[in-house]
Amino acid sequence: MANKKKAQDSLSPAEKRLELGISLQNKNPLFSRLKGYFQIFGKKNMGGDAAYVHRGGTIYLNKDALLTPEQWAYTIAHCKLHLSFGHFDAERMPGYEKVAQDGSAEWVVSCNRAIWNIACDIYITKFLYDIKFGSPICANPADLFPGNLTDEKKIYQYLMEHGYDTDGARRTGDKTGGKICVSEGYGTAAGMDMQGLEHPLVYNAERNQKNEFMLNFAFALAYSVSRVVGEAGGHEEISHKPTASEGAAQWFISHYPLLGGLAAGFRIVEDYRLCSQEEISIAAVNVTKGEIYVNPAAGLNKEELKFVLAHEFLHAGLMHHERRAGRDPYLWNVACDYVINGWLCDMGVGEMPERGLYDEALKNISAENLYDRIVSDIRKFSKLDTFRGYGKGDVIVDPKGGKGTIPSGVTSLDDFYKSALQNGLEYHLNEDRGYLPAGLIEEIRALFMPPIPWDVQLGNWFDEFFAPLAKHYTYARPSRRQSSTPDIPRPSYMRAEIPEYSRTFGVVIDTSGSMEKRLLGFALGAVASYAQAKEVPYVRVIFCDAAAYDAGYLLPEEIAGRVLVKGGGGTVLQPGVDLLEKSGNFPKDGPILIITDGWIEDHIRIRREHAFLVPRGRRLPFVPRGKIFYFDE
């Protein structure tokens, strides 16, 4: 209670009113069930705008706006109804038609977006007046608007025919600071509250894509009606008391912007039977369904629940399920747990439960580097518990997939995770809302940096060893231009001569049966093309299965054609490496490239510069000293 009172005292009066408004909205049986993900900012980011809604489902709220709690409840409901009524759907907008574009068909919307926004505002304002929810911040359109208020398109048509401009005619100087205020001129007080109308949503019927917000509205409406009927008959409780986990998740939405967006997109499931069935001792996150499972029998207090929820939010937001890349799922989960828990302890978010993985000596290390340490001491790290329990990772990837709470046709669940975390970071830093470790900031920003393709990385590796050959002029060979002017001597442009086998590299190729021939040929084709591009005349090739076979020096274009996948057992690559390093006609500084699927011996000793080329999704059974490139088609 003391912590709660302290947190309340740290809020400004405007923030307290916003929090009360969110609470009022959550108590309504209809609006509490409508989807929408809150992002709370200040006037530094939103200026004088109280709220607006993006087509992806994010509702942006200005914690500094001068609204009462009842007006905030009204404002939030207004934004949710834009989503629920399908106002961002192309097929519901005026001027929606299919036109030919260079032989193909494309759906386009030719309506005035600002006037469409006003028409939708009028429609929602009338709806909220009819159900008498919240405290309106503008007049009832029925008292001012002479047209038909039962259809957004008819309202739009009236506004267009009567010459209303994009700001709303006769706009009044409303001082609420809200974007959604419909004044006597049926306009908005400060611009459009619907963001993303320039890219209306189009759903593919063949793929069974539907507006999830509209479907959710139908269920929420049915629920609210049955709830009211049940309460009238004395069969249901009038109010729903949030669980401890839901209260902790709401704290992030209201008070911790870094994770607030993520918290709004997850459904908290507290089901003892489900946790017992899935062997979840404390908590786990299902990243493909957008659900966090909390075992109510774990007995966590409020601060421990904050820590555990933040832990699961970061697993999803930092894309740990995608970054595993063929690593052992449990050991990778353990590495990520150490990293996340170290950050959360530094940030002072909640209180870590006793079973949390934490080691001061393992701080400031990336999950990838920490995993490499763990696999070198599996006996020690394989006995640890995650929040799910012994031997199981708390990151669950449903093989059947799932849409989570993100509507189809809007964005993928992974894109939502990354976007929510990135937006939370920018607001957290701009508003100076608390300390964030440098490693966490770096990882969040790296989510939006496209990874360097493997073939580009391989090309950069070749550049380290094979600088472009120098060119020079020589009169020993006349230029071709001299034939037109034989009296004028002109030198020819020639490359420097090099010893035949001095500019070369070795390739040790895994030709066992486990190596897919199609992928191997693709990798070898890339190697051959880079060899030619770097003007490497010959490549020393060693084939390895149960034994090593020296194919000698080959022209780059001959490499792929000479490979034979033999099959039969695992591969031992050490003899092939030794053969190259001990060869008298292989340069001492020649690098070695090893192409394998990872099913090789547990250790290889390589004395010279080297790198590994491995199919994506596979891993080496040891920590390599050289670089490793994961290739795919």
N, C-alpha and C positions, 0 to 999 in steps of 0.2 A: 504493500500500500504506500509505503514511503517513497519507493521508486516511481510509482505511478503519479503521486502528488508532485514529485520533483519534476517529472517530465511535463506535467500539465503547467506547472509554474513557468517553465522555460518557453512556453508558447506565447506569441503575441495575441492581443485580443482578436485580431482578424483571423488568425490561425485557429483559435478556439471556436470561433463561429463556424469556420469551414468544417472542423471536426464534428461539431454538433449537427451540421447540415448533412454530412455523410451518414451520421448515425440515424437521423430521421429518415433518410432515403432507404437505409438498410432495414428499417422496421416496417416498411410498406410491403405487403405480400406480393405486389406486382413488380415494383421497381427494384426490389432487392434481388429478384431473380433474373432481371434483364442483364445481358452481357455488356461489358464495357470496362476498359482497363485505365485506371486513373494514373495520371502523371501530374504531380503537384509542383508548380514553379512559383516564382515571385514576380514582382512587377519589373524586375531587371530583364527577365526573359519575355514576359507577356505584355508589358506596357500597361495600358488601361483596360485590357480585355479580361473579363471575368472567366470565360470558359469558351472552348471550341472543341469540336470533335473531328477526328481524322477518319477517313474511310476504312482504315485498317482496324478500327475499334478502340483506339486510344482517345481518352477524354482528358484534355489539358485544363487544369484548374489553377487559378491565380490565388494563392493563399493571402495576398495583400488586398484583394478586392473588398470593397465596403458593402457587403451583403449580410443580411441577417441569416440565422440558421435555416429559417423557413424558405427564404429566397434561394439559399444554396441548394436545398432539397429540390426546389422547383427547377433550378438551373441544370442540375445533374440529370433529373428526369427528362428534361427537354433534350439534352444531348443524347441520352440513351434511346429516345424515341426516334431521332433521326436515323439511327442504325436499325431499329426494330421495324420501322415503316419502309425500309428499303430505299431511302432517298438518295443513296449513292449508286443505285442500280441503273445501268444504262437503259434497260428496257422500260423503266418506269418514268424516264425523263422525256420531255417533249423533244420532237425532232429526231427520235431514235429510228434509224433506218440502215439498210444494207446497201452499200454502193460498190461499184466495180473499181478495183485498183490494179491496173496493169494485168488484167486477166484473172485476178483473184477477187474474192469478196471480203469486204471489211465493214464491221459495224461502226457507225459514227453517230455522234450526238451533236446536233447543231443548235441547241438551245442557249439562251443567255444564262450563264451559270449564276450570276448574282441575283437575277430576278427569280430563278428557280429556288435559290436559297431563301429568298423572302417569302415565296409562296409556301415552302415547306414550314417556315417559321410560323406563318399565320395558321396553317393547318394544325400544328402541334399546340400552339397557344390556345386555340379553340378546344382541343381535346382536353388539355389540362384544366381549363375553366370548367368544362362539363363534369369532370370527375372530382373537381374541387380539391386538388392536391397542391400542397405547398402555398407559398405566398407569391402571387404573380408580380412581376416587375414591370408590367405594362398593361394597357387596357385590353378588355375583351374584344377581339376582332368582330364578334357578332354585333357589337354596338356601333361599329365604325364602318364595317365592310358590307356593301350592299349586294355582293355577289354570292355565288354558291360556295359554301365552306366545306362541302363533303368530299372534295376531290382536289388534290394538289394541282393537277393539270388545268382544271377549270380556273383555279385561282391564278395560276401563271398566265393563262390566256387573257383574263381580265386585266391583270397588271400590264401586260404588253399592249393591249388594245387601248388602254387609257393613258399611255405615255408615262408610266412610272420609270424613273431612272434607276440606275444600279445602286444608289444609296438610299432610295426610298423617298418619295416626294413628301414635302412639308415635314421633314424629319425634325423631331423635337430633341432638345438638348438633354437627353437622359443622363443622369449623373451616377448611375449604378456602376459604370465601367464595364458593363456586360456586352458581349457581342450578340446575345440572343434576344435582346429586347425588341419587341415589335411595337413601334410607336404609332401615333395616329395616322402616319403616312404609310403604315404597313411596311416600313423598312427596318433596318437594323441600326442600333445605336452607334456601332463602331466597326462596320464592315461585315464580312461573311463569317458565320460560325461553323460552316461546313468546309473542311480542308480536304483537298484531294479530288474535287469535282472535275478537274481537268483530265482526270483518268478514271472515268466511270467504271464500275464493276460489271464485267460480262461473265456469265456463268455458262459452262458447256453442258448442254442437256445430255449429250451422248456419254459424257463421263459422270453423269448424275450429280453434277455440281449444283448446289443450292445455297441460298442465302441463309447461313446458320443463325444470323441475328433474328431474321423473321420467323424461322422455325422456333427459336427459343422464345420469342414473344408469344407465339400461339400456346406453347406449354405454360409459360408464366401466367398468361391470362386465364387459362383453364384452372391453374392451381389457385390463383387469387380468388376466383369465383367460388371454387369448392371450399376454400379456406373461410371465406365470409359466411357461406351457408353453414359450414360446420360450427363456426363460432356462434352463429345465431341459434343453432340447435344445442349448444353447450357441449359439443363433441371434441373441440380442439382448443388448445391454449391460445390466448389472444396474442401473445408475443413469443418469439423464438430467442432464447438466450444463446449467444455465440459460445462455442466451446473454447477451451483454453488455447488450442492450436489456432483456431480462427481468429481469436483475439490477438495472438502473437503476429499472425500474418497481417492483420489490419494495422498493427503498429508500424510495420515496414512501409505500408502504403501512405500512412499519415506522417511519419517522422524520419524515415531513412530513405532518401531519394535514390541512393545507389541501387538498392534492391526493391524499391517500391513498384516499379513497372513489372518486374518479374513476379513479385508477390501477387499482383492483380491478375496475372495470367494463369495461376495455378489453382487447382481445386484441392483443398485439404481433406483427406479421407481418414477418419478415425474409426476404424473397424477392427475390433479385437479378433474376430473370426478370420477376416482377410489376412491380417498380419500373422496369425498363427499358421494359416495355410501357406503363405508365401515365406514363412520363416523370417519375419522382420521383428527383431527384438526391440529396436528403438524407432528407426525411421528409414525410409528409402524414397527415391524419386523415380517415377516412370516418365522418362523424357519423351516418349512417343505418344503418351496420352495426356501429358500436362497435369499429372497428379502427384501429390506427395502423400505418402502413407505414414501415419504416426500411430504407434502402438500406445493406446491409452493405459496399458498395464505397465508401461515403463516408469511411470511416476515422476515425470519431469516437472520441475517448477517453471514459472513463466520465463525466467531468464534463460534457463536451459533450453526451453522450447524456441526462444529467439535464436540461440546459437545453432541449434539443429536445423531449423528452417533456413537460416542464412547459409548454412553448409550445403543443403540440398539445392537452394537457388543457384549458388555458384557452380555446383556440378553441371547444372543444365546450361547456365549462361555462358560458361567458359568452354562449352562444347566438348566436355571430357569424353562423351560417348563417341564423338566423331574423331577425336584426336588419338584414340587408342591405337589405330593403324596396325592391327595384327598382334599387339602385345597381349600377354596373358591378362585376361579381364580382371581377375582378383588382385594380382600384384599391381596392375596399373591403377586400380581403384585405391589401393593402399597408398601408393605414391601421391595421388591427387588429394587424399584425405590429409596427409601430413602437410602438404602445401596450403590447402584451404584453412585448416585449423590454425596454422601458424599466423596467417593473415588475420583471421577473425580475432585471435587473442591480442594481436597488436592493435587492432581497430577498436577493441573493447565492446564488441557486439555480443550482448548476452553473457552467459557463463557456460563454459565447456563442461559437458557431463564427464564423469569419471572415466568412461570407456572411450573417450575421444583420443585419437592418435596425435601425439604431440611430442616433438623433440627439439630442444633449443639448437642442437647441433645441425639439424636438417633445415633450418630456416634459410631464406634467400636462395633457394635452389629451385629450378623449374621442375615440373612433374616429369618431363622427359629425361632430364639428367638424374633425377632421384630414382626413377625406374631402373636406369642402368646400374645404379649402386645396389638396388634391391636384388636384381637377378644375380649379382655376384655373391649374395649371401642369402639365398632362398631359405635356408634352414631357420634363420632368425626371423625373417619377415613373413613367412608363410603361416605363422602361429598367431597372427594378430587379428583382432576383431574390428570390423567396420561398424557403422551404426546399424547395419542390417544384422550382423552377427558373424560368427566364426566361419571363415572360408567362403563368404559370399560378399559381393560388392553391393553397395547401396545405390548404385546407378543401374536402373532396370531399362533395357531396351526391348520393347515388345516386338517379337518377330512378325506379328500380324500388322504392325504399324498402328497408326492412329492419327486423328486430327487434333486431339486435345481440345482446347477452348478457342482455337483460332479458326475463323470461318474459311471454308474452302473458297478458292478464287481470290483471296486477299493476299495471303503470304503463307509460307511454310512455318511450322512450329519452330524450326531451327532459326529461321530469319527473325522470328519474333523474339526468341531468347537473346540473340545478338543485339538486335535493335534496342530492346528494353534495357539491357545492361549498358550499352553505349550511351543512350540518352540519360540514363541515371548517373553515369560517370560525369558527363558534361555538366549537368545541373549540380551535382555534389561539389565539383571543383569550383564552378562559377559562384555558388552561394557560400563556399567555404564552410561546408557542413561537417567537417571532421577529418581526421587523419586517414589517409589511404596509403598502404605500402606501395613502393615504386614497382615491385614485381607484379602486383595486381593491376596497376594502371597500365603497365606495358602489355600484359596479356589481353586486357580488354581492348586496347587500341589495335593490337595485332589481329583481332577477330575480323576487322574490316579491311585489312591489308591482304590482297590476293596473294596466295603462296606462289613462289617462283616455280615454274614448271620444271619437272625433273630433267628434261633434255637441255634446258637452259643452264641448270646447275652443272650438268655433265660437261657442257661446252665450256663453262667457266673453269672447271677442273682441268680440262685440256689446255686452256690458255695459260695455266700456271707453268706448264712444262714445254709447250711448243709455241714460242714467239714467232711472229711472221718472219719469213725469210727475207733477208735484206736483198735489195735489187741494186744493180750498178750498171753503168754504161761501159761498153767495151768496143774497141775498133777491130777486134779479132773477127767479129761477125758484123758486117755492114747492116745498116738499117734498110728495111725494104723501101723506104722513101728515097734512097739513093739511086734506085734504078731509073727514076724520073729525072734526076739531075746527077748524072755520073761524075761530073767534075767537082761536086761538093761532097767531101767525105762526111758520113754521119755514123755515129756509133749505134749499136743495138742495145736494147734494154734487156739485161739478163739477170737471172737469179743467181745467188751465191751457190757454189758447188759444195756439197756435203758428202762425207763418207756414206756408203750405201746403207749401212745398218745403224748409223749413229743416231738418227732421228726416228725413233721407234718406241713402242711400248708393248708390254706383254698382256695377253688376255688369257685368263684361266677360266674355262667354260665348264660348268656343271652339265653333263650330258646324261644324267641318270633318268630313270623312268618317271620320277616325280616331277621333273621339270617339264612344263607344258611347252611343246614344240612351237606353238603359235606365238606365245609370248617371248620365247627365246629368240625366234627369228626376228620379231619386232625389235627387241633390244639390240641384237647384232646389227640389224640394218641401221639403227641410229649410231652405233659405234663406228660402223664403216663410213657413214656419211660425214661424221665429225673428223675421222682420220683423213679423209680426202680434203675436207675443208681446211685442215691444219697442215696440209702438204706433207703428210706422213707417207713415205713411199711403201713401206712394208710394216706388217704387224706380226709379232711372234705369238703364235696360238698354241695353247696346251688344252687338250680335251681331258676331262677327268670323270671317271665313273668309279669303279672299284680300284682302278689303276690309272696312271697318267699316261697320255699318249701325246708325243711331241709332233705337231703338224708342221713345224718349221715356220719360216717366214712366208706370209701370204700377202698378196695385194689386198688392199682394203675391200675392194668390190668382190673378192673371192671368199670372204669370211663366212657369210651366211650360207653360201652354197655348199660349203665343206662340212657343215655340222650334221652329225648323225646322233640322234637320241637313242641310246642303246637300251636303257632300262636295267632292272635287276638290282635291287638293294639300294642302300644309301651311298652317299658320295664321300670320298676322302680327298680333300683338296691339298693337303700339306705336301704330298709328293710332287704335285704340279708346281707349287710355289717353289719348292726346293730345286726342281729341275731348272727353272728360270734363273734363280739366284746363283746357281753354281755353273751356269752355262758360260763357256768362254767367249762366245760371240754375241752375248747379250750385254748391252751397255750397263755399267755399274750404277748409273743414275737413271736408268729407264724405269718409269713407273709401271705398276701392275694393276690391271682392272680385273676384278673377279666377278663373274656373272653366275649367280646361284639362286636357288629357291629357298635356301635356309636350312634344308635337311642335310646338314653336314656335321662334321665332328665338333666337339665342344670347345676346341681351342685350335687356333692356327697361329703359327709364329711367322711373321713377315718382317724382314729387316729394312726394307726399302719403302719408298712412298707407294701408297696403294689406295684403292677405293673399292667399294662393293656396289654392285648393281643388282637389286633384289625386287621381285614383283611386289606391288603394293598389296598389303594385307599379310605379308609374311615377315618373319623376324629372324635375325641371326641368334644362335644359341649362346652367344657371348657378347661382351661389350667391345665393339670394334675400335681400334685405334685410328684407322683411316676413315675417310668420309664414306657415307652410305647414301645411295640414291635409290628411291623407290619408283619403279617405272610401271606404267600401264599404257594401254592403247588410247 
